[in-house]
Amino acid sequence: MTPSAITLCFLVFAIIMFAWEKLPLAVTAMVVSVGLALTGVLPTQDAFMGFVDTNVILFVAMFVIGGALFETGMANKIGGIVSRFASSERKLMVVLMVITGTMSGVLSNTGTAAILIPVILGISAKSNFARSRLLMPMAFASTLGGNLSLIGSPNNLVVQGVLSQTGEKFGFFEYGEIGLPVLVFGILYFAFIGYRLLPSNLNLHVNEEEYQAYHNHHNHIPTWKQWLSLAVLIGTLMAMVFEDFIGVKLYLSACVGALILVIMRVITEKQAYQAIDSQVVFLFAGTLALANALQTTGAGAQIAHTILGWLGAHPNSYLLLFTILVLSCLLTNFMSNTATAALLAPIGLSIANSLGADPRAVLMAVVVGSSCAFATPIGTPANTMILSVGHYRFADYAKAGVPLIIVTIAVAMIVLPILFPFFPS
């Protein structure tokens, strides 16, 4: 078998096992990673490169910072303050989605989610709102908000780089012409429909140890530790906002914050280790190997060319738009949105050139479609980060996420032809 065929077999295996959940998700991911190495599809080093990926480093550091907020009780305090402004889970969910979507327009999607996860868990602990009804909308909003500006999401920069080959470029907030309507309708979807599709765990899965951490021992924590944990979180946020100005990467800022907390004894070394969610690390690192294989073996491009080939030599512009959106959505739920954009943007540019279509329109469709990573826990780092703390199953993502994908495609099918027509007159 060719490397691309082997990769497609592992993709099918991963989809089945992730949906079936007879094996833990992290185990399935590692089976794929080890299998790709054993079959020679990827060099061993590349198969396990995910464990030193910068997103994994960011995860680990932010888990420690979030753990400090819990152990000191500061997350509980913040949760009590925030929950006063929302009389119900649904209202709080909408508020959190607006905040998250706005933040992720100028911040890293992953960084935004990492900062807000401990705050949301503090809210759920204080108010007894179900964390499962707050975390997933927040994670999805971080992805939706990424399309508000050029720097909102890495795939925007990837597409901008491809478009620059034609001598054109998107304006800084031009992505928002499509991204804002999609974000608004995404929030409305959750407010009226998606809210009913979310699992209502009511925090019943919080074990006794977690309960003790949330409620009982906070009275014995020195106040300075509580405020320092908050100061480090805010400092990390500011460092992320001014990443380009200070010249320090997101994951390094998070590492500095985590080290300060451990060195200052705000959180013990043991507590820091316990705060790190190993399932997230193994799941993300393992599936990163699959995404790498789809890209390097040409399996992803093979899927794309096959589907686009069905359209014929002179496809209808609406059919072409719909196909690009659906294809991007399918791939981005099993590859990173950046990898999906990197794969499809050059293909989209060649399609535009061959048909005489506006490359800006085709590439904007790729941007929107590659951001529809709502149907799986491996679609984006934010989705992966909430898996364990939200006590979600694989099917929970599809149940709430697939309708959101349909909403996004419907909005894009209406707005894109108006603002970015494929064949402008």
Backbone hydrogen bonds, N-H to C=O, Kabsch-Sander energy under -0.5 kcal/mol:
donor,donor_aa,acceptor,acceptor_aa,energy
6,I,2,T,-2.4
7,T,3,P,-2.3
8,L,4,S,-2.2
9,C,5,A,-2.0
10,F,6,I,-2.3
11,L,7,T,-2.1
12,V,8,L,-2.3
13,F,9,C,-2.6
14,A,10,F,-2.6
15,I,11,L,-2.5
16,I,12,V,-2.5
17,M,13,F,-2.8
18,F,14,A,-2.8
19,A,15,I,-2.0
20,W,16,I,-2.5
21,E,17,M,-2.8
28,T,24,P,-2.3
29,A,25,L,-2.3
30,M,26,A,-1.9
31,V,27,V,-2.4
32,V,28,T,-2.0
33,S,29,A,-2.1
34,V,30,M,-3.0
35,G,31,V,-2.6
36,L,32,V,-2.5
37,A,33,S,-1.3
38,L,34,V,-2.8
39,T,35,G,-2.2
40,G,37,A,-0.9
41,V,36,L,-1.1
42,L,36,L,-2.0
47,A,43,P,-2.3
48,F,44,T,-1.3
49,M,46,D,-1.0
51,F,48,F,-1.4
52,V,49,M,-1.7
53,D,50,G,-1.2
57,I,53,D,-1.9
58,L,54,T,-2.3
59,F,55,N,-2.7
60,V,56,V,-2.6
61,A,57,I,-2.2
62,M,58,L,-2.6
63,F,59,F,-2.5
64,V,60,V,-1.6
65,I,61,A,-2.1
66,G,62,M,-2.9
67,G,63,F,-2.5
68,A,64,V,-2.0
69,L,65,I,-1.5
70,F,66,G,-1.6
71,E,67,G,-2.9
72,T,68,A,-2.0
73,G,69,L,-0.6
73,G,70,F,-0.8
74,M,69,L,-0.7
75,A,69,L,-2.3
77,K,73,G,-1.7
78,I,74,M,-2.8
79,G,75,A,-2.5
80,G,76,N,-2.0
81,I,77,K,-1.9
82,V,78,I,-2.8
83,S,79,G,-2.4
84,R,80,G,-0.6
84,R,81,I,-0.8
85,F,82,V,-1.8
86,A,83,S,-1.1
92,L,88,S,-2.3
93,M,89,E,-2.7
94,V,90,R,-2.2
95,V,91,K,-2.4
96,L,92,L,-2.7
97,M,93,M,-2.2
98,V,94,V,-2.3
99,I,95,V,-2.4
100,T,96,L,-2.9
101,G,97,M,-2.9
102,T,98,V,-2.1
103,M,99,I,-2.5
104,S,100,T,-2.8
105,G,101,G,-0.6
105,G,102,T,-0.8
106,V,103,M,-1.5
107,L,103,M,-1.4
112,T,108,S,-2.7
113,A,109,N,-2.2
114,A,110,T,-2.6
115,I,111,G,-2.0
116,L,112,T,-1.9
117,I,113,A,-2.1
119,V,115,I,-0.6
120,I,116,L,-2.7
121,L,117,I,-2.4
122,G,118,P,-1.9
123,I,119,V,-2.0
124,S,120,I,-2.6
125,A,121,L,-2.1
126,K,122,G,-2.1
127,S,123,I,-2.9
128,N,124,S,-1.6
133,R,130,A,-1.4
134,L,131,R,-1.3
135,L,131,R,-2.6
138,M,134,L,-1.6
139,A,135,L,-2.6
140,F,136,M,-2.6
141,A,137,P,-2.4
142,S,138,M,-1.8
143,T,139,A,-1.1
144,L,140,F,-2.5
145,G,141,A,-2.9
146,G,142,S,-0.5
146,G,143,T,-0.6
147,N,144,L,-1.4
148,L,145,G,-1.7
149,S,146,G,-0.5
150,L,172,F,-1.8
152,G,149,S,-1.0
156,N,153,S,-1.2
157,L,153,S,-1.0
158,V,154,P,-2.0
159,V,155,N,-2.3
160,Q,156,N,-2.1
161,G,157,L,-2.1
162,V,158,V,-1.7
163,L,159,V,-2.7
164,S,160,Q,-2.0
165,Q,162,V,-1.3
166,T,163,L,-2.2
167,G,164,S,-1.4
168,E,163,L,-1.1
174,E,171,G,-0.9
175,Y,171,G,-0.6
176,G,148,L,-0.7
176,G,173,F,-0.7
177,E,174,E,-1.3
178,I,175,Y,-1.4
179,G,147,N,-0.6
179,G,175,Y,-3.1
180,L,176,G,-2.6
182,V,178,I,-1.8
183,L,179,G,-2.5
184,V,180,L,-2.8
185,F,181,P,-2.6
186,G,182,V,-1.9
187,I,183,L,-2.3
188,L,184,V,-2.4
189,Y,185,F,-2.3
190,F,186,G,-1.9
191,A,187,I,-2.3
192,F,188,L,-1.9
193,I,189,Y,-3.0
194,G,189,Y,-2.8
195,Y,190,F,-1.6
196,R,193,I,-1.5
197,L,193,I,-0.6
197,L,194,G,-1.2
198,L,194,G,-0.7
198,L,195,Y,-0.7
201,N,199,P,-0.8
204,L,201,N,-2.3
206,V,203,N,-1.5
207,N,205,H,-0.5
211,Y,207,N,-2.4
212,Q,208,E,-2.5
213,A,209,E,-2.0
214,Y,210,E,-2.3
215,H,211,Y,-2.3
216,N,212,Q,-1.1
217,H,212,Q,-1.2
220,H,217,H,-1.3
221,I,218,H,-1.6
225,K,222,P,-0.8
226,Q,222,P,-1.3
227,W,223,T,-2.3
228,L,224,W,-2.2
229,S,225,K,-2.1
230,L,226,Q,-1.6
231,A,227,W,-2.6
232,V,228,L,-2.5
233,L,229,S,-1.6
234,I,230,L,-2.6
235,G,231,A,-2.9
236,T,232,V,-2.6
237,L,233,L,-2.2
238,M,234,I,-2.7
239,A,235,G,-2.2
240,M,236,T,-1.9
241,V,237,L,-2.2
242,F,238,M,-2.3
243,E,240,M,-1.3
246,I,242,F,-2.6
247,G,243,E,-1.5
248,V,243,E,-0.9
253,S,249,K,-2.2
254,A,250,L,-2.3
255,C,251,Y,-2.0
256,V,252,L,-2.4
257,G,253,S,-2.2
258,A,254,A,-2.5
259,L,255,C,-2.5
260,I,256,V,-2.3
261,L,257,G,-1.8
262,V,258,A,-1.9
263,I,259,L,-3.0
264,M,260,I,-2.5
265,R,262,V,-1.2
266,V,261,L,-2.0
267,I,261,L,-1.4
272,A,268,T,-2.3
273,Y,269,E,-2.2
274,Q,270,K,-2.2
275,A,271,Q,-1.6
276,I,272,A,-0.8
276,I,273,Y,-0.8
278,S,276,I,-1.1
281,V,277,D,-1.5
282,F,278,S,-2.6
283,L,279,Q,-2.7
284,F,280,V,-2.6
285,A,281,V,-2.5
286,G,282,F,-2.4
287,T,283,L,-2.2
288,L,284,F,-1.6
289,A,285,A,-0.9
289,A,286,G,-0.6
290,L,286,G,-0.9
291,A,287,T,-2.3
292,N,288,L,-2.3
293,A,289,A,-2.4
294,L,290,L,-2.5
295,Q,291,A,-1.5
296,T,292,N,-3.0
297,T,293,A,-2.3
299,A,293,A,-0.5
300,G,294,L,-2.7
301,A,294,L,-0.5
302,Q,298,G,-2.3
303,I,299,A,-2.1
304,A,300,G,-2.2
305,H,301,A,-3.0
306,T,302,Q,-2.0
307,I,303,I,-2.2
308,L,304,A,-2.6
309,G,305,H,-2.0
310,W,306,T,-0.8
310,W,307,I,-0.9
311,L,308,L,-1.4
312,G,309,G,-1.1
320,L,316,N,-2.6
321,L,317,S,-2.5
322,F,318,Y,-2.6
323,T,319,L,-2.4
324,I,320,L,-2.5
325,L,321,L,-2.3
326,V,322,F,-2.6
327,L,323,T,-2.8
328,S,324,I,-2.4
329,C,325,L,-2.3
330,L,326,V,-2.5
331,L,327,L,-2.3
332,T,328,S,-2.6
333,N,329,C,-0.9
334,F,331,L,-1.8
335,M,331,L,-1.4
340,T,336,S,-2.6
341,A,337,N,-2.3
342,A,338,T,-2.6
343,L,339,A,-1.9
344,L,340,T,-2.9
345,A,341,A,-2.6
347,I,343,L,-0.7
348,G,344,L,-3.3
349,L,345,A,-2.4
350,S,346,P,-2.1
351,I,347,I,-2.2
352,A,348,G,-2.5
353,N,349,L,-2.3
354,S,350,S,-2.2
355,L,351,I,-2.0
356,G,352,A,-1.3
357,A,352,A,-1.8
358,D,422,F,-3.0
361,A,358,D,-0.6
362,V,358,D,-1.8
363,L,359,P,-2.7
364,M,360,R,-2.0
365,A,361,A,-1.7
366,V,362,V,-1.5
367,V,363,L,-2.0
368,V,364,M,-2.3
369,G,365,A,-2.6
370,S,366,V,-2.7
371,S,368,V,-1.0
372,C,369,G,-1.6
373,A,371,S,-0.9
374,F,372,C,-1.7
379,G,376,T,-0.9
384,T,380,T,-1.7
385,M,381,P,-2.4
386,I,382,A,-1.3
387,L,384,T,-1.1
389,V,385,M,-0.6
390,G,386,I,-2.2
391,H,388,S,-1.1
392,Y,387,L,-2.1
396,D,393,R,-0.9
397,Y,393,R,-0.9
397,Y,394,F,-0.9
398,A,394,F,-1.1
399,K,395,A,-2.4
400,A,396,D,-1.8
401,G,397,Y,-3.1
402,V,398,A,-2.1
404,L,400,A,-0.8
405,I,401,G,-2.2
406,I,402,V,-2.2
407,V,403,P,-2.4
408,T,404,L,-2.6
409,I,405,I,-2.8
410,A,406,I,-2.5
411,V,407,V,-2.5
412,A,408,T,-2.6
413,M,409,I,-2.6
414,I,410,A,-1.1
415,V,411,V,-2.9
416,L,412,A,-2.3
418,I,414,I,-0.5
418,I,415,V,-0.6
419,L,415,V,-2.5
420,F,416,L,-3.5
